[in-house]
């Protein structure tokens, strides 16, 4: 079996199958009279393009084509190739963001859908590095999102008191409500005991410490 550099995907049998597939392709090429095909074993999906340059130089040499590009010319070629290979331009990304997130400003140049890009929220001023693919899918400012969720979570005092009366009628609120997860001063209507529990626990029907024994004495 030929020596081929393949990324192992966790499963040994799957790895062997991938190698077998490549060998079958080589056999098919050989039968088709294409024995002079060149097989490349390096991983060219890297940010450093030195290996790609070496590959191009080898191909030029094999094809007897003169290759004497300067470093600047190589850089220009890479830059143009990168721009042409992008499925979305910077301007297209900006327009898409304006439609989905009109309150978010893009501060960096868009490169691809997975490379993080610096953005800013016009509402709260928060800056962060977001993934373009996630943002066009709906992800916005997490700071504004947290504030919005908190506002939706907190109800007005009257609604909260009414909810408590239905779920825990023996509890009287004597303090000020500041949130579901905050303590609040309350009083037990049956025995007069006062304490400061977390409000959400009252909505679950909880009472004060030793409530059962104290209420049992009252009933007797």
C-alpha positions in Angstrom: 0.0 0.0 0.0 1.3 3.5 -0.9 2.5 5.9 1.7 0.0 8.7 1.8 -0.3 11.5 4.4 -4.0 11.5 5.4 -5.6 13.2 8.4 -6.8 10.5 10.7 -10.4 11.2 11.6 -10.6 9.2 14.9 -11.7 5.9 13.5 -8.9 3.4 12.4 -11.1 1.5 10.0 -12.3 4.7 8.4 -8.7 5.7 8.0 -7.9 2.5 6.2 -10.9 2.9 3.9 -9.7 6.4 2.9 -6.3 5.0 1.9 -7.9 2.2 0.0 -10.0 4.6 -1.9 -6.9 6.6 -3.0 -5.1 3.5 -4.0 -8.1 2.5 -6.2 -8.0 5.9 -7.8 -4.3 5.4 -8.6 -5.0 2.0 -10.1 -7.8 3.5 -12.3 -5.5 6.3 -13.5 -2.8 3.7 -14.3 -5.2 1.6 -16.4 -6.3 4.8 -18.2 -2.7 5.4 -19.3 -2.2 8.3 -16.8 0.8 6.9 -15.0 2.6 10.2 -15.1 0.1 11.8 -12.7 1.8 13.7 -9.8 0.5 12.9 -6.3 1.1 15.5 -3.7 1.2 14.4 0.0 1.6 17.7 1.8 -1.1 19.7 3.5 -1.5 22.9 1.6 -4.3 24.3 3.7 -2.0 26.5 5.8 -1.7 30.2 6.3 2.0 29.9 5.3 2.1 29.6 1.6 5.8 28.6 1.2 4.8 25.0 0.3 2.4 26.2 -2.3 5.0 28.4 -3.8 7.4 25.4 -3.9 4.7 23.3 -5.5 4.1 26.0 -8.2 7.8 26.2 -8.9 8.1 22.5 -9.3 5.1 22.4 -11.7 6.7 25.2 -13.7 10.0 23.3 -13.8 8.3 20.1 -14.9 6.5 22.1 -17.6 9.7 23.8 -18.6 8.2 27.3 -17.9 10.4 30.0 -16.5 9.5 31.0 -13.0 11.3 34.1 -11.7 8.7 36.0 -9.7 9.9 38.5 -7.1 8.6 38.4 -3.5 6.3 41.3 -4.3 4.9 39.6 -7.3 4.3 36.4 -5.3 2.5 38.5 -2.6 0.4 40.2 -5.3 -0.6 36.8 -6.8 -1.6 35.5 -3.4 -3.6 38.6 -2.6 -5.5 38.5 -5.9 -6.1 34.8 -5.6 -7.4 35.2 -2.1 -9.8 38.0 -3.2 -11.1 35.9 -6.2 -11.6 32.8 -4.0 -13.8 34.5 -1.5 -17.5 33.7 -1.8 -18.4 37.1 -0.3 -16.7 40.5 -0.6 -16.3 43.0 2.2 -18.9 45.3 0.8 -21.4 42.4 0.4 -20.8 41.5 4.1 -21.3 45.1 5.2 -24.6 45.3 3.3 -25.8 42.0 4.8 -24.9 43.1 8.3 -26.9 46.4 7.8 -30.0 44.4 7.0 -29.6 41.9 9.9 -27.9 44.1 12.5 -28.5 47.8 11.7 -27.0 48.8 15.1 -23.7 47.0 14.7 -20.7 48.6 13.0 -18.0 46.5 11.3 -14.6 47.9 12.3 -12.3 45.4 10.5 -12.1 44.2 7.0 -14.0 41.0 6.2 -11.8 38.1 5.1 -13.9 35.0 5.4 -17.0 33.7 7.2 -15.0 32.0 10.0 -12.3 34.5 10.8 -13.3 36.7 13.7 -13.8 40.4 12.9 -14.0 43.4 15.2 -17.5 45.0 15.5 -19.2 47.6 17.7 -22.7 48.0 19.0 -24.1 51.5 18.4 -26.6 51.0 21.2 -24.4 50.3 24.2 -20.9 50.9 22.7 -19.7 47.3 23.4 -16.9 46.1 21.1 -16.0 42.5 20.5 -14.6 40.1 17.9 -17.5 38.1 16.3 -17.6 35.2 13.9 -19.2 36.6 10.6 -21.0 33.3 9.9 -22.6 33.5 13.4 -23.5 37.2 13.1 -25.3 36.8 9.8 -27.2 33.9 11.3 -28.6 36.1 14.0 -25.9 36.5 16.8 -25.8 40.1 17.9 -24.5 42.1 20.8 -24.4 39.8 23.8 -24.4 42.8 26.2 -27.7 44.1 24.8 -29.0 40.6 24.7 -28.4 40.1 28.4 -30.1 43.4 29.2 -33.1 42.6 27.1 -33.4 39.1 28.6 -33.2 40.5 32.1 -35.9 43.1 31.3 -38.2 40.4 29.9 -37.5 38.2 33.0 -38.3 40.9 35.5 -42.1 41.5 35.8 -43.8 44.5 37.4 -44.5 44.4 41.2 -48.3 43.9 40.8 -47.9 40.9 38.5 -45.3 39.3 40.8 -47.4 39.7 43.9 -50.4 38.2 42.1 -48.4 35.2 41.0 -47.2 34.7 44.6 -50.7 34.9 46.0 -51.8 32.1 43.7 -48.8 29.8 44.3 -48.1 30.6 48.0 -51.2 32.2 49.5 -49.9 32.1 53.1 -47.0 34.5 52.3 -47.4 38.3 52.6 -44.8 40.6 50.9 -43.7 43.4 53.1 -40.5 44.4 51.3 -39.7 45.7 47.8 -39.5 43.3 44.9 -36.2 43.7 43.0 -36.0 40.5 41.0 -36.7 36.7 41.0 -33.2 35.8 42.2 -33.0 38.6 44.9 -34.0 38.3 48.6 -37.2 40.0 49.7 -38.8 40.7 53.1 -41.9 38.6 53.6 -44.2 37.5 56.5 -46.0 34.2 57.1 -49.7 34.9 57.5 -50.2 31.8 59.7 -47.6 32.5 62.4 -46.4 36.0 61.8 -42.7 34.9 61.2 -40.7 37.3 59.1 -37.6 36.4 56.9 -35.9 37.3 53.7 -35.9 34.4 51.2 -35.0 34.4 47.5 -38.2 35.3 45.7 -38.1 32.5 43.2 -38.1 30.0 46.1 -41.5 31.3 47.2 -42.9 30.8 43.8 -42.0 27.2 44.1 -44.1 27.0 47.3 -41.3 27.1 49.9 -41.8 28.5 53.4 -39.7 29.5 56.4 -37.6 27.3 58.6 -39.5 25.0 61.0 -42.7 26.1 59.4 -44.3 22.6 59.7 -43.7 22.3 63.5 -44.7 25.9 64.2 -47.9 25.6 62.2 -48.6 22.3 63.8 -48.6 24.0 67.2 -50.9 26.7 66.0 -53.4 24.1 64.6 -53.4 22.3 68.0 
